[in-house]
């Protein structure tokens, strides 16, 4: 039965709205979010008490935030994704960002490092240091973090197929610095499933890849307890063309697969569950993005509690890093990207992120210059210190529109998760190309809307300009590759190659068993075995995945 408020809204529509529509109409006949959720002309308070679904910050179901004081206690971690060329060049950028007030490092690796090839491999030619820093051995990690005490910073590493190797290099470096491993903190992405879905930097087939993931869960829970062992990533799923609803559903479905794999391996959910973290995109549709973060938090809490029986509140919390949308940046009128990034960053903050990266204005053209990286960091600092939005928790909470949109996203995401369950879970759905086809269809519809001008992208399909500004971009020269190859050759010549062969052989034997591989990878790293040598041992044992 309609409430009195719904009856008043109906009367308002008839008496006030209809005469205006008959005379002037509206800008469009249909309004919807980028996920296709219809947007009502006006939202009113819900008829029922929403307390059970909204709650209080720091309490189940965590819709309004995972901590009781949120940003009144401390701001989100301000990370800037950085890394390019050689470890020396990246070290300079890390030191610069730390001097400018960034509160966490976020390391980008080049493509050969991501897929387990040394810089002198024939497939690495032309790619060394281009999209991130080249890391071949522990010697490179020592240079990249020279002068940076690992117990004083938190470091996020965007690495997946070779996540175990890079984690071991970081751990080995901490040991060389004399740092207590129980004090180092950070995150490895370690999300291999989304590589099969949207990104492609996989090496091994899904089953042994999932084994590496759970081996990391187990080893870190014992030896590096403050480390976040996975950052389950919706970011790249969204970059590939997914909608906000698909980003939530597909990310959480992958999360379910990781949790189930860990439980099946005998791990206790309340031991490893609190070290899971998430990585989401912050896109342009402002209110949909805020609602997306709130819905994801509530949905994950329910999944962990009802599906997996988690009892620890820390296990129920969805903590997430956000990055502004790289795919939304335009090469045309690049200063417009500053506005886009500001809105996206604000949506992430209003949505309750735990850490945030803001893209540089020039990233549609190249890796950001130092000036662009500084401006991106200043954007976060202005939001934190000047806007006032961090002075109260969930300031957008209670908005009739946002609460309704949060509910809609949760329902639609759950429907997709249910569909994935009927396909046998995330791994099976990947093998059946469900994710890939759904994302491709969404990307096609989005591009079609731009071409038809149903969706306006300022400076791209409307409000064009003939002015072409001369933009300084960051260029990675061939000299970086030359210096990297020289260091790799020097390491190989001075290390004890008998030790390297012994440790690689031990890793080969362990890979053929059910033994945890992380101690063996760490031993390989500590004798300066290269990422390519370690990856080749596993390639020879497990084979390579080909789509």
N, C-alpha and C positions, 0 to 999 in steps of 0.2 A: 504494500500500500504506500503510495507516495507520501513523503513527509510534507509538513506545512511549508518548509523552505523550498522543496521541489515544486509545490503548487505556485508559490510566489515567483519562482523563476519562470515557470510556464506562462504565468500572467504577464511578467515583464517582457518575455519574448513576443507575446501577442500585441501588447499595448505599446511598447517602446521600440522594440527591434524591428518588427515586421514593416511598419511604415517607412523606416529609414532604408531597409533593404529594398523595398519596392521602388523607392525613389533613386537611391544611389548605388545599391549593391555593395559588394565587398571586393577587395583586391583579387581574391581568388574564390573559386566555387568550393574548393576543398583545401583544408589546412591539415597538415600531418607532420610528424617528426621525420627525421631521416630513416627511421626504422619502419615508417608507415603507420605509426600509431596516430589515429585521428585526434586532432586538437579541438576541444570544445571552445565555443565562443567565450564562455565564462564558467569558472569552477566555483562550487559552493562547498561549505563544510560537509564532511561525510555524515551520513545519517547515523552511523554507529560509532561507538567509542573506538578510536584507533590506538589506544594505549598499548594493547597487546602486540601490535605490529610495529609501533614506533618506539616505545619504551624510553629509557634514559641513556645518555652516553655512558659507555663502559659497562652496560648491562645487556644481556640477551634480549632481543636479537641483534643488537648493535647497529640498528638502522641509523642512529644519530651520531655514531662514532665509536671507536674501539676503546677510547680512554675517557675516564671521568672528567678530566679537565681539558683535554685536547690541546689547542694552541695557546690557551691561557697558561698552561704549564710550560711548554716549549714549542717553538715553531717546527714545522715539518723540516726534514733534512733537505737542504738545497744542494742538489747534485747537478753537475754539468758533465754530460757525456763527452769524453775527450780521449784522444789518442790518435796519432798519425805518424807516418814516417818511421823513424828509428826510436828506440827507447830513450835516447838523449833528448830528442825533440819533444817527445811526450812528457818527459820529466819536467821540462821547462814549462809546458802548459799546465801541468798539475800544480807546480809551485806557484804559478801566476794565479790560478783560480783560488788556491788556498789563501794567497795573500789578499785576494779581493773579497773574501768572506764566504766562499763556498764551504759547506759544512760536511761534505762527503764527496769522495771521488767516484766517478763512474767510468770504467775503462772500456774503450772500444778497441777491438782487435781486427787486424787485417784479415782478408779472406783466407789466405793460406793457413794462418793460425787457427781459424774457425773450423777448417775441414781437415786439419791434421797433416799438413805438408810443410816441410822445412822451406826456408826462403830460397834455397838453391834447387828445389825441385822444378822440373820443366813446366809443370802446371802452375807454378807460382810466378812465372815470368810475367812482368807487367802489372802484378797485383801487390807486390811487397810494399807495405806501408800506405796503401792508397786509401782504404776506408777505415783504417785504424792502425794501431801500433803492431809492428812485427815482433812476435815473441817466439824464439826457437828453443832456447834453453834457459835454465835458471840464471845464467849470466845476464840475459836480457832483462829479466825481472829485477835483478839487483840494480841495474842501471835505471830502469823506469821508476823505481821507488827510492832512488838514492836521496838521502837526507829527509825522508818522510817516515817517521816512526809509526809502525803499523799498529801500535797500541793506542795511538792518539787520533787516528782517522778511521772512518768506516768506509769500506771500499766495495763497490758493486762492480761485478764483471759480467759483461754481456757475452756469454760463451755457453755453448750447448754440447755439441758432440764431443768436444775436448775439455769439457768443464772439469772433469776429474784431474786432468793434467795441470791445468792452470791453477786450480785450488791447491794442488800439491806444491806447485812452485811458490805460491803465496805463503803456504805453511812453512816450506823450507826456508824462505827468506825471513819469516818471523823468527824461526829458530836461530838463524845466523845473527839476527839482531838481538838475540837474548830475550825475546818477548815471550811471556807466558801465553801459551796457546789458548788458555781459557779467557784471555782478555781481548783477543782480536775479534773484530766483528765486521760483518759485511754480508754480501749476497753473491751467489753465483746464479745465473739464470737457469741453467741445467734443465731446460724445458725442451726435451727432444721431440715431443709429440707435435708441437706447433711447427717444427721444422718440416715434418712430412705434410702438414696441412697447408702451410702458406709461405715458407721461407726458403727451404731447400738446403741448408747447411748441415745435413745429416751425413754420417759415414756408414754406420753399421745398420743391420736390420732392426726392427722395433724391439724384439724380445731381448737380445743382449744389450741394446741401448737402455731399456728399462731396468735391466740388472745393474748397470752402472749407476743409474739414478738412485736406486734403493741402497746400493753399497755406500754411496755418499751420505744418504740419510743416516745409516747405521753408524758409520765411522765418525761423522761429525758429532752425533749426539753424545759420543763417548769422549772425544778428544778436543772438539772445537764447539763447545756448547752454545756460544753466543752467535754462531754463524747461521744465517738463513740459507738452508740447503737447496732451495729451489725458488725461482721467481716464475710462477706459472703465468705465462704471458698471453694476454689478449691483444697486446700492442700490435704485433706483426699480423695477427689475424685481421685486425681493423685496417691496417695499412694495405692489406691485400684486397680490400673492398667489402668486408663484412659490415653489417649494420651494428648499431649499439646493442640490440637484443642478441644478435648472433655472437658478438664479442663476449657478452656475459655468459651465454649458454655454452659456447664452445670452450671457453677458458675454464669454466667450472666443471664441465664434462671431462676435460683433461685432468683437472685436479682430482676428480673422483677416481680416475684411472691410476694416478700416482699413489693415492692413499690406499686403494685396494691392493696394488702391487706390493706396497710396503707391509700392509697387514698380512697378505699372503706369504710374505717372506719372514713372518714371525715378529715384526716390530710392533711395539705398543703404541697405539694412536696418540695417547696422551703424553708420550715421550717425544715422538718426532713431530707431532701435529702442530705444535706451537712454533716450529721453525719453518713452516711453509709461508711463503709470501707470494704476492701477485703483482702483476705489471699490466697496467691498463693505459689505453690511449685517451688523451683529452682532445676531443674533436670540436667542431664549430657550433653544433646545435646546443646552445648554452644550457637550457633547462633539461634537455634530454640527457646531457652528460652528467649533470648533478644527480639526477634521478637514477641514472645507470649505476653510479658508484654506491648509492644508498641501497638499491635493490640487490646488487651483488653481495654486499656485506650481509644483508638479512638472509639471502638465499643460502650463502655458504654456511652461516651459523646453523641454519636448519638442517642442511645436508649433514654436517659433521655430528650434530646432536642426534637426529632421528635416524639417519641412514647408517652411521658408523658407531653410534653409541658413545661418542666422546663425552667425558664428564668434566674435564678441566676447562674453565672459562677461556684460558689462553689458547686452547686448541680450537675454540669456536670462532676466534676473531680473524676476520679477513683483513690483513694488513696489506697495503698496496703502495707501490711506487707508480707515479704517473709521468708520462712524457707527452708534451704537446704534439699535435698531429703532423708528422713529417709530410704525409701525403697531401695535406691541405695547403702547404706552402707553394707559392707560385713564383716562377721565374720572371713573370711580368710584374712590374711595379713592386719591387721586392720590399719597399718600405711598408707596404700594406701588411706584410707578414708580421711586423711588430704588433700591429693591432690584433691580428688573429691569435698570435701566441699569448698576448695579454688576456684575451677573453678565455682562451682554453686553460691557461694557468689558473685564472680566477675560478673557473668551473671545478678544477681539480681540488682547489683549496676549499671551496664551499661544499664539495663532495666528501671532504675528510681524508685526503691523502696523507700518507706518512712520509713520503719523500717525493721530490718533483724535479724533473729536468725540463728546462725551457729551451726550445730550439732557436738557433740563430736566424736572423733575417735572410741570410744568403745561402741557406742550406738546400734550396732548390737548384743551386748552381754548383756548389762544392762544399767540402767541410768548412765549418765556420772559421772566419778569421778571429784573431785574438780580440779585436774590437767588437765583433758581433757576439762572441761568447760573453764578453763583459756586459754588454747591453742586455743579453738574455738573463744573466744572473741579476742584474739591477732590477729587471722586471719583477722577479720573485721578491727581492728585498723591498721594493716599493709596496707591493701587495701586503707583505708582512708588517711593515713598519708605518705605512702612511695611510692605508685604505680603511683601517678599522675593522675589516671583516674577520680578523682573527681574535677579536676581543670577546666574542660570545660563541658558544658552541652551536653548530648547525643553524646558522642564522636564517637559512632558507626553509628550515623545517617548519611545518604548519602551513606553508603555502598550499592552498587548495590544489593548484595546478601541479606542483612538484610532488605532493603526496599521491595524487591520482596517477601521475606518470610513473612514480616509483612502483606502485601496485601493478600497473599495466606491464612494465618491463619485467617484473618478477614473474608474473603469470605466463607471459609469452616465452621467457627464457626457460621456465620450468617445462613448458610444453616441448621445447626443443630438446632439453635434457632427457625427457621421457622418450622421445623419438630415438635418441642415440642409444638409450638403454635397450630399446626393442631391437636395435641393430647389433647388439652384443657388446656395447660400450665403445669408448673412444677409439681404441686401437682397431677394432673391427670396423667401425664407421670410417676410419681413415682408409683402411684397405678397400672398402667399398666405394670410396671417393665421395662420401656424403658431404663432408665438410667442404672439400674442394669445389664441388659443383654448386653448393649453396652460396659460397662466397663469390664464385664467378658470376652467378646470376645476379647477385646484389650489386656487384661492381658494374655489370653491364647496364642495369637499370639506372644506376647513379650517373654513369657517363651519358646515357641517353637523355636523362633529364637536363644535363648541362647543355648538350647539343641542341635540344629543343627550347632552351632558355626557360624551362620550367623551374630550373634552379639557377640562380644568378651567382656567379663567381666574379667578384669585382676585379676588373682589370683583365679578365680572361674572356668572358663572353658578353660583357657589358661594361660600360664606363671605361672604354679603351683609351689609350694614350699613344700618340706617335713619338713622345719623348723617350729617348733611349739613354739611360744614365750609364756612365762608365763606372763599373763596380769592380773594386779590387777583390779578388777571390784568392783563397789559399791554394797554392799549387805545390804538389809533392813531386820533386824532381827525381831523376834517375839516380842521383848521387846517394839518396837514402838507401836504395836497394844495394848499391855497391858497398856502402859501409856495413850494412847488415850482413852481407855475404862474407865480408872479410872477418867480422867478429865470429860468425859461425865456424869458419875454417880454423880460426885461432883456438876456439874452445875445443874443437875436435882434436887439435894437435897437442894440446897440453893436458887434457883429461886422461885418466887411466882407462884405456879402452878395454882392458881385461875386466875391470869392474863393471863397465857398461854392458859388455856381453853377458856377464854373469847375471846381472839384475834383469836384463831384458829376457833372458831365458827363464828366470824364475817367474816373471810376469806371464810368459807364454804358458807355462805349466799351470799357473793359477787360473788363467782364463779358460783352460780346458776343464776346470773343476768348478765347485760351487763356492770356493773361498772368496772372501771379500778382497777386491782388487786394489783398494786405495792404499794399503800399506806397501804393496809392491810397486805401484805407480810412484809413490813418494820416494821409495828407495832408488828407483830409476832416475828420478828428477835430481836427487841429491848427489848422484855421481855424474850429473850433467848430460844424461841422455837427452836427446832432442825430442820435440813434440812429434816430429815425423817418424822417428824410430819407434817411439812408444805406440803411436797410432798404427804403424805398419804391423807390429806384433799382433794387435787385435784384429786388424784387417785379415791377416793370414789365418787367424783362428776362427773368426766369425763370418768373414766375407763382407761385401759391401752391399748396401741397399740401392736398388735401381728401380725407379718408378715405372 
